[in-house]
Amino acid sequence: MGGSSVIPGLDADDPGPSDSGLAQDLVFVGLLSGSYLRLLRESLAPADLEPMAAARWLYEEAPFCLLAHNTSPDPRFVYANRAAQTCFGYSWDEMTRLSSRLSAEAPNRAERQHLVEAVTRDGFATGYRGLRIAKSGRRFWIEDVTMWQVTDDAGAVLGQAATYRRWRDA
């Protein structure tokens, strides 16, 4: 893969405009899925799906939340599937303008930052549980979170992604 310059929003120096096309962008979804497979040794989408069907499934039908942020100094979400948008109460455009640190309230940001740092150091982390806040102010727990580094085939870090299947109101 050619690196982050082919994907709007992943370049930390040029975050680019919100691009709803990234929701089912085959290159981007390939980076998410490929990184997940390399690090966790399992497929993010059903293995029998063709790439376009897998991208559509991850965005529209996946029974789990899937989010990704870029590598800017204050990382911004660049991807949130429909489940994540519903969970947080934001539209695609709102979510992809949101600094990922703002998904947690100020008292909980240090804990979230420790997770981000562990993933930066180790490549991935599993089993995280954290308190988050929706657009409406509703607080909810995300549980059994897996977070990983999103890299291209050359190993360049392009961002981080997270998935979780369980969430409940706090």
C-alpha positions in Angstrom: 0.0 0.0 0.0 1.2 3.4 -0.8 1.0 5.1 2.6 -1.3 7.6 4.2 -1.2 10.2 1.4 -3.8 8.2 -0.6 -6.3 8.3 2.2 -7.8 11.6 3.2 -7.7 12.3 6.9 -4.9 9.9 7.9 -2.0 12.3 7.2 -1.3 14.0 10.6 0.2 17.1 8.8 -2.8 17.5 6.4 -5.9 16.1 8.1 -8.0 16.9 5.0 -11.7 17.3 4.9 -14.2 14.9 6.3 -14.7 12.3 3.6 -17.7 10.0 3.9 -16.2 7.9 1.1 -13.7 6.7 3.6 -16.5 4.8 5.3 -16.2 2.1 2.6 -12.8 2.9 1.1 -11.2 -0.4 0.1 -7.6 0.9 0.7 -8.5 2.2 4.2 -10.6 -0.9 5.2 -7.7 -3.0 3.9 -5.3 -1.1 6.2 -7.7 -1.6 9.2 -8.3 -5.3 8.4 -4.7 -6.1 7.5 -3.3 -4.5 10.6 -5.8 -6.3 12.8 -5.1 -9.7 11.1 -1.3 -9.2 11.4 -1.4 -8.3 15.1 -4.4 -10.3 16.4 -4.3 -13.3 14.1 -8.0 -13.1 13.3 -10.2 -11.5 10.7 -12.1 -8.3 11.4 -14.8 -9.2 8.9 -16.2 -12.6 7.8 -13.3 -14.2 5.8 -15.6 -15.3 3.0 -16.6 -11.7 2.0 -15.0 -10.1 -1.0 -13.2 -6.8 -0.2 -16.1 -4.5 -1.2 -18.7 -6.6 0.7 -16.4 -6.7 3.7 -16.0 -2.9 3.7 -19.8 -2.5 3.4 -20.4 -5.1 6.2 -17.9 -3.5 8.6 -19.5 -0.1 8.1 -23.2 -0.9 7.8 -23.8 -4.3 9.5 -21.0 -5.2 11.9 -22.5 -6.1 15.3 -19.6 -4.2 17.0 -18.3 -0.6 17.1 -15.3 0.1 15.0 -13.5 3.5 15.2 -10.1 4.8 14.0 -8.2 8.0 14.6 -5.2 9.5 12.8 -1.7 10.3 14.1 -2.0 14.0 14.5 -0.8 15.5 17.9 -4.5 15.7 18.9 -5.8 12.6 17.0 -9.1 13.0 15.2 -11.5 10.2 14.4 -11.3 9.4 10.7 -13.7 6.4 10.8 -16.7 5.3 12.8 -19.0 2.6 11.6 -22.7 2.9 12.0 -22.7 1.0 15.3 -20.2 3.5 16.7 -22.1 6.4 15.4 -25.2 5.1 17.1 -23.4 4.4 20.3 -21.9 7.9 20.5 -24.9 9.7 18.9 -22.9 11.5 16.2 -23.3 11.5 12.4 -20.4 10.6 10.2 -19.5 14.2 9.6 -19.7 15.1 13.4 -17.7 12.0 14.4 -14.9 12.6 11.9 -14.5 16.2 13.1 -14.2 15.0 16.7 -10.9 14.8 18.5 -10.7 11.2 19.8 -9.8 12.4 23.3 -13.2 14.1 23.5 -14.9 10.7 23.5 -14.0 10.6 27.2 -14.7 13.3 29.8 -11.8 15.1 31.2 -11.5 13.0 34.4 -11.3 9.8 32.3 -8.9 11.1 29.6 -5.7 10.0 31.5 -6.9 6.4 31.6 -7.8 6.6 27.9 -4.3 8.1 27.2 -2.6 5.2 29.0 -4.4 2.8 26.6 -3.3 4.8 23.6 0.3 4.8 24.9 0.2 1.0 25.5 -1.0 0.4 21.9 1.8 2.7 20.6 4.3 0.7 22.6 3.0 -2.9 22.1 1.1 -2.7 18.8 -2.3 -3.6 20.4 -4.1 -4.1 23.7 -7.2 -6.1 24.6 -9.6 -6.3 27.5 -9.9 -2.5 28.1 -13.0 -1.1 29.8 -13.6 2.7 29.9 -16.2 5.3 30.5 -17.2 7.3 27.5 -19.6 10.2 26.8 -22.1 10.5 23.9 -23.0 13.7 22.1 -26.2 13.9 24.3 -24.1 13.8 27.5 -25.1 10.2 28.2 -22.3 8.3 29.8 -21.7 4.7 28.9 -19.1 2.0 29.5 -17.3 0.4 26.6 -16.1 -3.1 27.5 -13.8 -5.7 26.1 -12.1 -3.2 23.8 -9.4 -4.2 21.4 -7.2 -1.3 20.1 -4.4 -1.7 17.6 -2.0 0.3 15.5 -3.1 0.8 11.9 0.0 0.3 9.7 0.7 0.0 6.0 2.5 -3.0 4.5 5.9 -1.2 5.1 5.1 -0.8 8.8 4.4 2.9 8.8 2.0 3.8 11.5 -1.1 5.6 10.1 -3.3 5.7 13.2 -5.0 3.5 15.7 -8.3 1.7 15.6 -10.5 0.2 18.3 -13.4 -2.2 18.3 -15.8 -3.3 21.0 -18.9 -5.5 21.1 -20.3 -4.5 24.5 -21.4 -1.2 25.8 -23.9 -0.2 28.4 -25.2 3.0 30.1 -23.3 4.1 33.2 
